[in-house]
Amino acid sequence: MTSNSNTLFFGNSLDASCILGDLQEFRNYIDGYLKNESKYFEEEAHVDLEREFLPLFSETFPPILHSSLVITSVIFLETQIRGISQALKEKLNLKLSLRDLSGNLLDQFKKYLIAVADVDSAHEHIPWDDVSSLFEFRNCLVHADGILTNYPKRKVIEQLFNKHGLELGEGELISVDSDASEKALLISSSFIEAVYRCLLNEFPK
């Protein structure tokens, strides 16, 4: 792998931006479709009681779709984190790898940037709290089916929703709507842009 920062960081920052843009475009497209479907069911569709048919599509599918976008955004960030860490290891000839550090993946990455690779600006200029909360949001969806009851990091998720003006939903089940998936993508974009900005400032050549 070349040690040129343009190839390692600038090129990959553009690629990451394109991927997030594609995800946002997909979210906008499918969200518009679902809103049209919802409007159709509200204004034109009629329940045929003899056939025992209920128009459940508009009630059950949107949360699944928007949950998948939250999960996808975090998977994307995890891929970026591993790629950036490996690039730093090779560029700086570091002995330690990401997996040698303690904590979850995000904790490992923060330590790797600041303590191992000496990217000092990463401590102050990267929105660690928001992305950490996003990871917990994803974890709850994947490991607890979006149910907050007895979830260890419940307060973290509640704080994330309150901070960004999102509706948490009624009861113990997280309501993942269009606003939630959009915010997940915005947090992902802010995080990845900040990471690459720090890297390019630290390694301009």
C-alpha positions, 0 to 999 in steps of 0.5 A: 500500500502506498504511503501517499496521504491523498490515496490513503485519506483524501481518496477514501474520504471522497468514496465515503462521502459518495456512499453516504450520499447514496444511502441518503438518496435511497432513504429519500426515495423509499421514504417518498414511496412509503408516504405515498403508500400511507396516503393511499391507504388513508384516503383510498383503500378500504377494508374488506371485512368479508375478506378479513383484509387489513392494510398493514403494509404502511404500518409495519414496513416503514419501521423495518426499513428505517431500522435497516438504515440505522444498522447499515450506517453503523456497519459502514462506520465500522468498515471505515474505522477498520480501514482507516486504522489499518492504513495508519498502521501501515503508513506510520509503521505502527506495531500495535493494531486496533485489536490490541487495544481494550474497549469496544470498536469505537473506544479502540478507534479513539485510542488508536487515533489519539494515543497510538497514531498521535492525531491530537485533533481527534480528541476535540474535533470528532463528535464521539458522543453522538456516534457512540450513542448511534452505536448503542441505538444500533445495538439495541435494534440488533440485540434487543429487538429495539426494546428498551426494557432492561437495556443497559444503555437505555439512558444513552439512547433516550439522551440521543433522541432527546438531543436531536428532537426525535420521537422515541415512541410509546411504551418500551419499543423504539419507534424508528421513523424517517427522522430517526434514519435521517439523523443516523445518516447525518451523524455518520456523515458528520463523524466520518467527515471530521475523522478525515479532516483530522487525518488530512490536517495531520498528514497533508502529504 
